[in-house]
Each structure stands twice: as structure tokens, then as C-alpha cells.
Amino acid sequence: MERTLSIIKPDGVARGLIGEVVRRFENAGLKIVAMKMVHMSKKEAEGFYAVHRGRGFYDSLTDSMSSGPCVVMILEGPGAIAQTREMMGATNPKDAAPGTIRADYAFSIEQNIVHGSDAPETAAFEIGYFFNALEICG
């Protein structure tokens, strides 16, 4: 079994899309083994996205991610990372395949509803950023 981190970003939470995103993941056979709502500070968002520091979109991304509450969750299942990324669609919703979360709900590259880990190493860092062992059920 593989685990990945998924975030329903502040724009998705504000638009009332938590249930829709969770439903899609669960209907696809992914198991939620941890979930909580957090409101990251700017500094916490900068730490989470430190890998992107220095890139042109870093400040606006961290501003967006700290603009309101988000829902962080750990999803588990065979090939969870690839499956989650496929379900999310391309980062730019204009490039996202029809039926993906971003194609259906996202407005822009930064207001694109969801985040998902892109590799096992990234997932390990991201899961550890938000959850301790006692918060993970499964």
C-alpha cells in the first residue's frame, strides 16, 4: 500500500468543495487514514513549499495557501500517488483532462482546488509536515 498527502486548498474549502473532493477519492477506492483542517501561517506555507523557494510563483503560492483554512489528508491505496495525481488533473486547469478535479472546479494555476504529492519521497516529507504517527489510522 502506498500513501500520499492531498490538500484541499483554501479556494476549495471556501467554495464548499470538501465533500466533493473526498467523495471522488473514496469512490476511486482510496482510503483516508488521516484528515484535519488547518490554517497555515505564511511561514508554515513557506516551509511546506520550500522546494519552490526562488521560483517566480513562490510568494503568490504561499500567500494563497495561507489565505484560509485547508483540509489535509493522507490517502492510502495501491499506486495512491499516481492515482491521486491523475484524478487531480494538470496543475493548469486549462490543460487538465475532462472529468478531473481541476478541470471541473479550478479557476487558475494557483486556485486549482487541490495539491497532491508527486513522488514517494515528497509524500513522506509532506505527510510528516502535517501528521504525527498517532494521528494516522491504518
Phi, psi and omega in degrees: 000140180248148177241148178218158175261137173232143178235130166270111188290166182308326179292324178290320177296313182299329182270005177072035184257009181303306183300320180295316181294314179300316179302315181298315180295315181293320178295337178275000177093005177278141180258132175274118181254354174195145179199141174199162176259134178225156172237099182291141169284168177301317180297319178294320177295321177297321178294318180296318182260025183305329180300336181262001181305135180096345178276155185301332184265358187302310183295315180292326178295312181290329173298314181297315183290341178257010185279347181183180181292151174226164178250121178254139181212153174255125178253142182231141176166168177298127180061034186302323182295306181296319181297315180296316181296322177296318180293328180289319185091175182301149180306317176275114183302337177294335181260356185285140179294145178305140179090352176279162181302313183290322178296322183281330190230341187282150179257330185203178179299319182273326176262070186243025168074312189224158171233147174215144178302148183253355181197161180303320180294319178295317180300317180299314178298311185294319177298314179294336180292325185251337188230144169257169186302326182289343181270353183260121182251107178137000000 
